[in-house]
Amino acid sequence: MKTLKALLGLAVLVAGFYLAWMLIPPYFNNYELEDYMAQEARFNTYTAKSETDMRESIYKKAQDLSIPLTREQISVQRVSNGVSISADYAVHVDLPLYPIDVTFHPASKNKGY
């Protein structure tokens, strides 16, 4: 009985590590993309960089991070006195018995004064 509990405990531990191994990278990559969007919004509030150039820069960063994001999913707008950037995308994670799509909505807005 003791060995059965130990094996069950080990199986739960291994399953937990496997889930973390599969799910943490998409969340970390999303965090990096959102940080990059904030940086783009902050730096380009006071520059003449076009919305298309900002969109292309964010698209390249997403490709570097292996994020399945198209140029059309990236919204870049120069608002009254700042820049607003957002995107919506999903990452497919193949978990055994239960594959899932994790959706993300990174966004950033910077207002100049």
N, C-alpha and C positions, 0 to 999 in steps of 0.2 A: 504494500500500500504506500509506503514511504517513497519507493522508487517511482511509482505512478504519479504521485504529487510532484516529485522533482522533475520528471519528464514533462508533465503538464505545465509546470512553472517555466521550464526552459523553452517550451514551445510558445508560450505567451510572450516571453521575453524576445525570442527570435522574431515573432510576428510583429511586435512593436518596433523593433529596429528596422525591419523590412519596410513597414509603413512609413517610418520616418525617412528612410533612404529614398523612397519613391515620392513622398509628398513635400519634403522640405525644399528641394531644388526649385520647383516652380514658384513657390512663395518667395524664396530668396531672390530669384531672377526678377520677379515682379517688383520687389523692393528696390533693386538696383535700377530698374527702368523708371520707376516713379521718382527716384532720387535724381536721375539724369533729366527727367522732364522738369523737375523743379529748378535744376541748374540752368537748363535752356530758357525757361520762363524768366528767371531772375536776370540772367546775363543779357537776354535779348529784349528786355523791356526798354532799354535805352539805346539800342542799336537799330540799324536799318535792315537787319537780316529779314528776308521775306518769310512768309508763312510756309511757302513751298520748301525753302531751304531748311527751315526748322523741322518740318515734317520729314524731310529726307534724312536729316541728322538723327532724329529719333528712330526712324525706320532702320537705319544702319546699326544703331545701338541694339535694337531688338533682335536683329539678325545675329549680332555678335553674342547675344545672350541665348540664342536658339529659341526665341519666343515666336510663336506662330502668329505674327501680326502683319497685316498688309498695310500699304500706304493709305488705302481708303478707310481703314479703321481708326486712323489717327486724325484727331480734330485739333487744328491749331488756329486760333483766332486772336487777332489784335483787337482788344477791347478798348474802351475809352482812353484809358491811360496805363495799359499793361498788356500782358499776354496770358491767354488761357489755353492750356493743352490738356487733352484727355484722349483716352482710348478704351476700347472694350474688346476683350479677347478671351478665348477659352483654351486651356491646355488639357489634352487627353492623357490620363494616367491609367495605364494598363495594370490594374491590380488583379490578382487571381480571384476568380469567382465574382468580382464586382468592379469592372472598369468604370471610371468616372471622368467627367469633364469638370475641371475646376475653372470657374469664371473669375476674371479680374477686371477691375475698372480703375486703372491708375489715372491720376489727374493732378494738375498743378495750376495755380493761378498766381500771378504776381502783379501787384499794382504799383505803378510808379507815382511819385509825388512831385 
